[in-house]
Amino acid sequence: MNKSQVYPYIPNSVPEVKAAMLAATGASSVEDFYADIPPALRLSRPLNLPAPLLSEARLKRHVQGLLAQNRHCGDVLSFLGGGCYQHHVPAICDEINGRSEFLTAYAGEPYDDHGRFQALWEYVSMMGELLNMDVVSVPTYDGLQAAATACCMAVRYQGGGRRQVLVAANVNPDKRSHMQTYGRSEIEFIEVAFDAATGLVDRADLQAKLGPQAAAFYVDVPNYFGGIDEGAALAGLVKAAGALLIVGVDPGSLGLLTPPGDYGAAIVCGDIQPLGMHMSYGGGHGGFIASRDDEALVLQYPSRLFGIAPTSVPGQYGFGDVAYHRTSFDKREQGNEFVGTAAALWGITAGVYLASLGPQGMVELGEGIARRVAYARQRLAELPGLRLAHADTAHFKEFVLDFGASGFTVAQINTALRERHGIFGGHDLSAAFPALGQSALYAFTELHSQADIDRLVAALRELLSQ
């Protein structure tokens, strides 16, 4: 950016305005505001950006041209998953979260924003029923943040020098990276291998690493590959070592699968994106954390917790914060963690979704997805040059296809599917999981019809026969 240039669409870019702002703050230059950032972390050259477009009309035309290059999953048949999924979003979800009283409500207190707090209380109540847990947090920024915070909670709860958190190697690589970045100052993360044949946790490796310093073991059920591990068996090993089991779960699976708390998870977390949120080029997301009503563990939550209480008017109730003193709102720098940005709007959206489907609807959702996965695995197993990885493992929503014997890379397959058939293929796993070779992660939801799956099979058959 030219420091002397005036940009019509960038506020305060007039040199005289900048000078007045510097004078008001007592700074000699803009550089003074970055003095606390170590030189090693600062870029000493201008950003490699094209020359600015000074006309608003030209800028708008340029941006529209860039946006027109996007191809979203509403335009093509998509089998992408891996943490962000194309589910049906009932119209009522968009109708409610688009209302101004919810859309513009961010902070506030129960006594001045009663409707939003009631909506969020209803959301956490329904999530508690779905998870069969007593306590559920308001939404964190996303599911990755929920997992990272759950690990920090476990270490604080355990105390006594237990600083290790074991993490299954079959967890989403982005999630593992976020957990490491967020918790590394307080936690020693140790990876637990997965069995290449099943895609599930290597129990022998887990047991070997569950030493006296282990505070917790983190695993996703279903895992990143869609595999469903034996939660009770894992819980038994973890409990015997005096550690806590933390389970990340897809909430859309809980109409079909056993809630993790029922087989021994102390903390359950995940992302509510499957509950009424569009993919939106990677968003929106909101994380949840849940546990039993163990006071010592509840006090480790950094985020707000909503409760209900009687008022002076018989039969009327109010909504407020539970154990507010544990939050950084009250303790400031002495808080467990800073509360950070909450995704309250998505919590309200997920509440609308859960209320719309109801318990039976969640059952039908899970069963419908399971049937589609079973049909897809059956059809794809027929293709020469294609192998179902982890063939003997039960899966939910997604599974891994091995293209190693086909002579093609996953990148080649995905390019051909997109350009010749208008299909988004699965996530390429070859970089993140090199031990799996040329493999891809394919996802199936209630939006995929039998004809959609047959179309994928026909396209892959044609490509693999060349």
ABEGO torsion letter per residue (X at the ends): XBAABBBAABBGABAAAAAAAAAAAGBABAAAAAAABBAAABBABBBBBBBBBABAAAAAAAAAAAAAABBBAAABBBABBGGBBBBBBBAAAAAAAABAAAAABABEBAAABAAAAAAAAAAAAAAAAAAGBABBBBBBABAAAAAAAAAAAAAAAAEGGBABBBBBAABBAAAAAAAAAAAAAABBBBBBBBBAAAGBBBAAAAAAABBAABABBBBBOBBAAGBBBBAAAAAAAAAAAGBBBBBBBBAAAAAABBBAAAAGBABBBEBAAABGBBAGGGOBBBBBBBBBBBAAAAAABABBBBBBBBBABBGBBBBBBBGAAABAAAAEAABABBAEBBBAAAAAAAAAAAAAAEAAAAAAAAAAAAAAAAAAAAAAAABBGBBBBGAABBBBGBBBBBAAAAGBBAAAAAAAAAAAAGBBBBBBAAAABAAAEBBBBBBBBAABBAAAAAAAAAAAAAAAAX
